[in-house]
């Protein structure tokens, strides 16, 4: 299934990659690789990821394996919409207004 990033999720992705690269050369690339692998897993089998706790709207979450990030997404009939690529311990649920529903 096709995966699309909400414009704000795309900006979060870019900002985090730059932040990691400023800390250590190459770490931003590792972050990008890890996010992209997680997005591929989401595309292949979105139902394998649990619903976001407390979410009644069907938002799912995928925990990124090597970085403290979580990907929030919705499964729609023709696409998967990534709502946020967010640090797992910061500002919970700030992205809820981005839902398509």
VOLUM-617174 format. One record per residue (C-alpha): residue number from 0; y, x, z. Coordinates in pm, 1 decimal. Each point is the difference from the previous one (the first is absolute). Example, Ala and Ser with C-alpha at 12.3 -4.5 7.8 and 13.67 -1.06 7.14 Angstrom:
# VOLUM-617174
   num          Y          X          Z
     0     -450.0     1230.0      780.0
     1      344.0      137.0      -66.0
END
This chain:
# VOLUM-617174
   num          Y          X          Z
     0        0.0        0.0        0.0
     1      356.3      112.8      -70.3
     2      194.7      138.6      298.1
     3      378.5      -32.6        9.2
     4      233.5      142.2      260.1
     5      288.8     -206.5      129.4
     6      319.3      197.1      -77.6
     7       56.9       64.5      369.4
     8     -361.0      117.8       44.0
     9       53.1      239.0     -292.9
    10      312.2      134.2      172.2
    11     -190.0       44.2      328.5
    12     -273.3      189.9     -184.2
    13      251.9      233.9     -162.1
    14      199.0       54.8      321.3
    15     -311.3       85.1      200.9
    16     -128.1      241.1     -267.2
    17      334.1      181.7       -3.4
    18        6.9       11.6      380.3
    19     -348.2      155.6       12.1
    20       85.4      250.4     -272.1
    21      311.6      107.6      191.3
    22     -221.3       75.3      299.5
    23     -249.9      207.4     -196.7
    24      -17.8       76.4     -370.3
    25     -294.2     -188.0     -150.0
    26      -33.7     -246.9      285.9
    27      190.7     -261.1     -200.7
    28     -250.1       42.1     -283.1
    29     -286.9      -45.0      246.5
    30      166.3     -318.3      126.1
    31       37.9     -133.5     -355.6
    32     -365.7       76.2      -72.3
    33     -115.7     -176.9      316.1
    34      213.2     -308.3      -70.0
    35     -120.9      -12.9     -361.5
    36     -364.5       22.5      110.5
    37       56.8     -286.1      242.5
    38      168.7     -205.0     -274.6
    39     -303.2       60.2     -223.7
    40     -229.7     -129.3      275.4
    41      220.3     -306.6       39.6
    42      -10.5      -64.7     -375.3
    43     -378.8       36.3      -13.1
    44      -78.8     -225.1      295.3
    45      297.4     -159.2      178.6
    46     -223.5     -230.2      204.7
    47     -151.0      295.9      185.1
    48      323.5       42.7      194.2
    49       66.7     -214.5      306.5
    50      276.0     -253.4       33.5
    51      309.2      126.1      175.5
    52      -31.3      -99.0      368.2
    53      194.5     -317.1       67.0
    54       59.8      -64.1     -369.3
    55      -68.3     -355.2     -107.6
    56      115.5       63.1     -356.4
    57     -291.4      213.6     -119.5
    58      168.3      336.6       22.8
    59     -252.4      281.7       17.9
    60       33.3      355.1      122.5
    61     -147.1      329.9     -105.1
    62       24.1      296.1      232.4
    63       71.0      326.1     -181.8
    64     -259.0      259.7       93.5
    65      192.4      325.8       53.2
    66      348.5     -120.8       87.9
    67      121.4     -250.2      262.1
    68       86.3     -262.1     -261.2
    69     -115.4     -351.9      -74.0
    70       24.4     -188.4     -328.5
    71       77.1     -371.9       31.1
    72      -96.1     -207.0     -303.2
    73      -61.7     -350.8     -131.4
    74     -270.2      -95.9     -246.9
    75      137.2     -233.9     -264.5
    76     -190.6     -156.7     -290.5
    77      120.6      255.2     -255.7
    78       99.2      301.6      210.4
    79        7.4      170.4      334.7
    80      350.9       29.6      140.2
    81       60.2      289.1      237.7
    82      261.8     -121.3      245.8
    83       43.7      319.7      199.1
    84     -116.8      355.4       38.7
    85       93.9       38.3      361.8
    86      -46.6      238.0      288.3
    87     -259.5     -152.3      228.0
    88      211.1       28.9      315.5
    89      345.8      -95.2     -117.5
    90      177.6     -333.9      -36.3
    91     -297.4     -234.8      -17.3
    92       16.0     -282.2     -253.4
    93      355.2       75.4     -120.4
    94     -127.6      -53.0     -355.3
    95     -118.8     -361.1       42.6
    96      296.8     -134.4     -197.6
    97     -141.3      172.8     -309.2
    98     -295.2     -235.6      -37.2
    99      -35.1     -189.8     -323.0
   100      -99.1     -319.3      180.2
END
